[in-house]
Amino acid sequence: MSFQSLHSKIFVLVTSILVAVAVVVMVTSQRNVTDTVMTSEHHAINNVLELIRHDAAARWSAMLNNKVSIVRNGRHQLMQTGKVIETSLAFYAGLAEEGVMTEAMAQELARKWIDQLLFDNDRYAFVFDDRHVVLASGYPAMRERDLSSINDYKNRPLAQSALEESRNSGYSFAIYRRPTSIQASGHMHQG
């Protein structure tokens, strides 16, 4: 086939145009498909990240609600226990007022009763005086110890803040680090 005939030249021209159009269509289609795929993948990744964020937020919220529930339940139990202790101490004071026993005997019986109170490994009752010295405790290492060197988790003096809160609201709760060693003078060091 000779490229000199008109028929051949038209054939080559039409073929060239078709090839050029095909190349343009393929390049454009490839770019559009690539853009569409990238947009879809970007959208899918954003959806997955959003789901992970929502899942993490939901889990965090559930854990926080669980912790709040545990704290509220523990606080309710502590308030009930406090009422039992208060009633028992009032009973001992009543025995002394009625003359059944001396005030010193009633105080000693109350101390012995509190010394026997142990709720679990990390919870116990203790009573201290206005000098911040523990008079009785279910945790033997606390007995006769000076609380003035112990701070609560808000870094306030434990005994002083407990006294102030109980005077204002009728009760007090404290979270603090358990003392680990004791000096000869009876003061405690935090570890």
Sequence and secondary structure as in RCSB ss.txt:
>XXXX:A:sequence
MSFQSLHSKIFVLVTSILVAVAVVVMVTSQRNVTDTVMTSEHHAINNVLELIRHDAAARWSAMLNNKVSIVRNGR
HQLMQTGKVIETSLAFYAGLAEEGVMTEAMAQELARKWIDQLLFDNDRYAFVFDDRHVVLASGYPAMRERDLSSI
NDYKNRPLAQSALEESRNSGYSFAIYRRPTSIQASGHMHQG
>XXXX:A:secstr
  TTSHHHHHHHHHHHHHHHHHHHHHHHHHHHHHHHHHHHHHHHHHHHHHHHHHHHHHHHHHHHHHHHHHHHHHH
HHHHHHHHHHHHHHHHHHHHHHTTSS HHHHHHHHHHHHHT EEETTEE EEE TTSBEEEESSGGGTT B TT 
BBTTSSBHHHHHHHHHHHHS     B    EE TTSBEE  
